[in-house]
Amino acid sequence: MKPDVSVIIPAWNEAGTIEQTLCHFQAHAEHRWKEILSFEIIVVDDGSRDNTYQAAWPWVDKMVRHRRRRGKGAALQSGVAEARGELLLFLDADLQATAGEALVLIEPLLRREADMAIAKLPPSGVKAGFGLVKGLARRGIRRLSGYETEAPLSGQRAVRADRLRELRNFARGFGVEVALTIDAACSGMRIVELDVPIMHRETGRDWHGFLHRGRQFAAVGFTLLSRWKERKRAWVSSDRSSI
């Protein structure tokens, strides 16, 4: 039987969190949605060097394994290629006990009120960065698509599969969510953002945290530049065709 919802979870070196995430998600889904919807769970192991694959496979319907790390965008693309559901739910692998809370994202899609729903997470419980990455992403999304977002970096989102497949391929690396929001808004998709009590692993103000955010800033900047160049080429082509 074709599932109603395909849950796609990209994972890289998440052996310590993936099992809890899957366990809690399944428990929540069965408790609230078992009589209404059917689910398939797809985990994409993006070249992990730990036991992510072994920890995840007893809990999933499909397991995709990349031989080497290809980035979050490629992992999502691989998951979508295997998905059969009419709705797609993207989750991070480290949500653990809060994973089931993300199911609220599918509700506006079921009511046909939206094509994409994005989770707005609670404020961070630790001092992290200075908001530079989030600010860059938010401004870039607004300038390139006109959409004003409060959650430009959220990886927790639900989307109609038919509308998603109208878009281009996923961007690479940490810029994937930013590009997805831009592409969705430019294509006319109806987007909603919901407050969802999800918690995931946070990085602090140490060298590891600053390194992570530095890479994220560079990836978001590269993604915005790529989308801007594509828009510019489209404008030039349109101008030439009108001459």
N, C-alpha and C positions, 0 to 999 in steps of 0.2 A: 504494500500500500504506500502511495506517495505521501510523504510527511507534509504537514502544514508549515512547519518551521524548521529551518536548518540553522543550527547553532555552530558558528565557526570560531575556533579558538587558535590563534597562532601562538606558538610557544618556542622559546629558546632558552635552554638551561633552566627549566622551571620544575625540576624533579621535586623540589621542596614544597611547591605550592599547587601544582596542577591536580593532584589527586583530591585535595580538599575542595578545590574549586569545582571540579566535576561532581563530587559527591554531594555537596550542598546544592548545586544547581539542580541536579536530578531530583533530590528530595523535595525541593520547592516546586518544581514543575509537576511532579506527580501529585503533590498535595493539592495544588490549586487548579491545574489545567488538564489533568489526566482524562477527564470525561469530555473535554471540549476540543483539545488540539493534540496532534501527534508531532513528535519531535525526532530529529536525527541530530546527533552530536558529532562534529568533525573536528579533530585536532590536527593541526599541521605542525609537525616537529621540524623547525627550521634549522637543521644541522646542529642540534644540541650535542654537547660533549659529555653530558651527564646522563642520568637514567630517565629523562623526560618521557621517552617513548615507552619504556617498560611500565612507568607509573601511570601513564594515561590509558594505554590500550584496553585494560579490562572494563573501562567506563564508557567507551565511545562506540559509535556505530561505524565510523570510518576513521582510519588513521593514514595521514599522508606524511611521508618522510622525505625531506630534502637531504641529499648527501652532504651538502655544504651550506653554510649560512647565506641566504639570498636576500634577507631583509623582510620586514613586516609586510610591505606591499606585495611582494611576491608570494608570501605565505597566505595572505588573504586571497590573492588571485587563485592559488592552487585549491584553497578551500571552496571558493565559489564555483570552480570548475566541477567539483564533485557534488555540489549541493543540488537537491531535488525539491526543496521546499519553496512554497510561494512567497514566504517571508524569510529573510535572513537576519540573524541576530549575531553581531560581532561582539566578542568578549575578550578581555585580556586574561591571561592564564593565572594571574596572581590575586584574583578577587577573593578567593577562599570562601569564608562563611557568608560573605555578602553577594555572592554570585547570583543567587536566585532573585535578588531585588531587581535585576536588570529586566526581568520579564515584563515589568510595567511598560517597557518601551514598545512592546508589540500592540498594546491596546489601541492607541490612536490609528494604527495601520489597519487593525481589524474593523474599526469603526469607519474606515475610509476617510478619515479626517486629515491624514498625512501620508506622504510617501517615504519619509525618513524621520526617525525620532532619535534624538541625541541626548545622552545622559549628562546632566549637570551634577558634578560630584560635590559633596560637602567641602567646606574650607579645610585646607591642610592642617593636620594636627601638629606638624613640626615646622620649624623655620627652614624653608627650602631656598629657592632662588629669589630673584628680585622682580619677577614678572616679565622679564625681557622677551622670553620665547613666546609666552602667551600674548603679550602686547603686539609683537611682530606678526604673529599668526592672525590675530583679530583684525588688525589694520589691513593686512594683505588680503584677507577674505573680503572685507568690506570694499576695498578699492577695485578688486578684480571681479566681484560678482554683485555687489550692492547689498549683500546679506549681512545683517548685524548679528553676530553670534556672541554668546556668553561662554560657550564651551568649545573653543576652536581646536583643542588638542584631545578631546575625549575620544577614546577608542571604543567606548561602549555605545553602540547604536544599532537600531533596527531599520531595515529598508526593504521595500518591495523588490523581489528578485527581478521582475520584468523591467522595472524602471532602472535598476542598477545596471543591467546588461545593455542598456541603451548608451551608457557612458563609456569613456575610454578605459584603458587599463589602469590599474592602481599605480600611484606614484611609489617610488622606492623609499625605504627607510622610515625615519621619524616624520617625514612630511606627508605620509599617506592620508591622515585624517584631514589635514588642511586642504589637500588637493581634492579629496572626495567631497568636502563641503562646497568648495568652489564649483566643481563640475556639476554637483546636484543643483545648486542654486541657479547656475547659468542655463541648465536644461529645463528650468521651470518646475522642478520638483517642490512639493509642499514640505517644508521642514518645520518640525517643532522641537523644542528643547524642554526636558522635564527634569525636575529635581529628583534625584534617585540616591538613596543612602548607601552608596557603594564605597568601599574602601579598598585601596590597593597599596602595594609597596611604594614608599616614598623615599626620595633621596634628600639628604640634609645638606648643610653648608660645610661639607668636607671636600677633599680633593676629588673623591669619586663622584660626588653630586655635581660639582662644578664641571667635571669632565663630561658627564652625561648631558648636562644642560648645554654645554658648549657644542657637542655633537648635534644635539637636537636643534639648536639655534641655526647651525650651518645647514642642516637638512631642510628645515622650514624655509630658510632663505633661498636655497637652491630650488625648492619646489615652487615658491612664489615667482622666482625669476623665470623658470621654465614655463609656467602658466602664462605669465605676462608676455613672453616671446611668442607663444602660440596665439594669444589673443591679438598681438600686433600683426602677425602674419595674416590672420584672418581679416583684420581691418584693411590691410594693404590690398589683399586679394579682392575684397568686396569693393574697394574704391576703384580698382582697375576694371572690374567687370561692369561698373556703372558708367564708365567713360564711353 
